[in-house]
Amino acid sequence: ARSPEAVDRMMSAIMTEYRNGTFNSDNFDISASDDNITAEGLYENKKILLLTDQAEAERTDITTQKAPPNVFFGHRKRFIGVEVSTLWLDFFVLIGLGIGGLTVLFVTLKRKLTRVK
């Protein structure tokens, strides 16, 4: 298939034959050629691509080197006036969410078990 529309038509035809019980894989010979669209080209999310490109452009902009922007995909984040590595910030957020979730689970189960007695 050379376009997303062609892939959609082919998938519809395959599903129709499959539902009717007449599916034969020989009818759908998909040869590997350079003309075919790739999965990356088919499922590429242009909004995310533009967001990352814009963040990278803002991060590397020479005019804002004195106060670099706090971009979402940046290597460092300004958090409550302190500059922190994004990796460490993510680590502490995940640990906090894990401990918080386990605490809620513990309290909920403890309340349920005390009612059973």
C-alpha positions as CSV (number, residue, x, y, z in Angstrom):
1,A,0.0,0.0,0.0
2,R,1.3,3.4,-0.9
3,S,-0.9,5.6,1.3
4,P,-2.8,5.4,4.6
5,E,-6.1,5.3,2.6
6,A,-4.9,2.3,0.6
7,V,-3.9,0.5,3.9
8,D,-7.4,1.3,5.3
9,R,-9.1,-0.1,2.2
10,M,-6.9,-3.3,2.3
11,M,-7.6,-3.8,6.0
12,S,-11.3,-3.3,5.4
13,A,-11.2,-5.9,2.6
14,I,-9.3,-8.4,4.8
15,M,-11.7,-7.9,7.7
16,T,-14.7,-8.3,5.5
17,E,-13.4,-11.6,4.1
18,Y,-12.5,-12.8,7.5
19,R,-15.9,-12.1,8.9
20,N,-17.5,-13.8,5.9
21,G,-15.3,-16.9,6.4
22,T,-13.8,-16.6,3.0
23,F,-10.4,-15.2,3.9
24,N,-7.5,-16.4,1.7
25,S,-4.1,-14.9,2.3
26,D,-3.1,-15.4,-1.3
27,N,-5.5,-12.7,-2.3
28,F,-3.5,-10.2,-0.3
29,D,0.0,-10.5,-1.5
30,I,1.9,-7.7,0.1
31,S,5.3,-7.5,-1.4
32,A,8.1,-5.6,0.3
33,S,9.0,-2.7,-1.9
34,D,10.2,0.8,-1.5
35,D,6.8,2.2,-2.6
36,N,5.0,0.8,0.4
37,I,4.2,3.0,3.4
38,T,6.0,2.1,6.6
39,A,4.4,1.7,10.0
40,E,6.3,4.8,11.1
41,G,4.9,6.8,8.3
42,L,1.4,5.4,9.0
43,Y,1.3,6.0,12.7
44,E,3.5,9.1,13.0
45,N,2.0,11.6,15.4
46,K,2.7,15.0,13.8
47,K,1.5,17.0,16.9
48,I,4.1,15.2,19.1
49,L,6.8,15.7,16.5
50,L,6.0,19.4,16.3
51,L,6.0,19.7,20.1
52,T,9.4,18.0,20.4
53,D,10.9,20.1,17.5
54,Q,9.6,23.3,19.1
55,A,11.0,22.3,22.5
56,E,14.4,21.5,21.0
57,A,14.4,24.8,19.1
58,E,13.6,26.8,22.3
59,R,16.2,24.9,24.3
60,T,19.0,25.6,21.9
61,D,18.0,29.2,21.2
62,I,21.0,31.4,21.7
63,T,19.0,34.5,22.6
64,T,17.5,32.9,25.7
65,Q,20.7,31.4,27.2
66,K,20.5,33.7,30.3
67,A,17.1,32.3,31.2
68,P,16.5,29.1,29.3
69,P,12.8,28.2,28.9
70,N,11.3,25.6,31.1
71,V,10.3,23.2,28.3
72,F,8.5,19.9,28.9
73,F,11.2,17.8,27.2
74,G,14.2,19.7,28.7
75,H,17.1,18.1,30.5
76,R,16.7,20.3,33.5
77,K,13.5,21.8,35.1
78,R,13.0,24.7,37.3
79,F,10.8,23.6,40.2
80,I,9.9,25.9,43.0
81,G,12.8,28.2,42.1
82,V,15.4,25.3,42.1
83,E,16.9,23.9,38.9
84,V,16.6,20.1,39.0
85,S,17.6,17.3,36.6
86,T,14.5,16.0,34.9
87,L,15.7,12.4,35.6
88,W,15.8,13.0,39.3
89,L,12.5,14.9,39.4
90,D,10.8,12.0,37.5
91,F,12.4,9.5,39.9
92,F,11.1,11.2,43.0
93,V,7.7,11.7,41.5
94,L,7.5,7.9,40.6
95,I,8.7,7.0,44.1
96,G,6.2,9.4,45.7
97,L,3.3,8.0,43.6
98,G,4.3,4.4,44.5
99,I,4.5,5.1,48.2
100,G,1.2,7.1,48.1
101,G,-0.5,4.3,46.2
102,L,0.7,1.6,48.6
103,T,-0.3,3.8,51.6
104,V,-3.8,4.2,50.2
105,L,-4.0,0.5,49.5
106,F,-2.8,-0.4,53.1
107,V,-5.3,2.0,54.7
108,T,-8.2,0.8,52.6
109,L,-7.4,-2.9,53.3
110,K,-6.9,-2.3,57.0
111,R,-10.3,-0.6,57.2
112,K,-11.9,-3.5,55.4
113,L,-10.3,-6.0,57.6
114,T,-11.3,-4.2,60.8
115,R,-14.9,-4.3,59.7
116,V,-14.8,-8.0,59.2
117,K,-13.8,-8.8,62.8
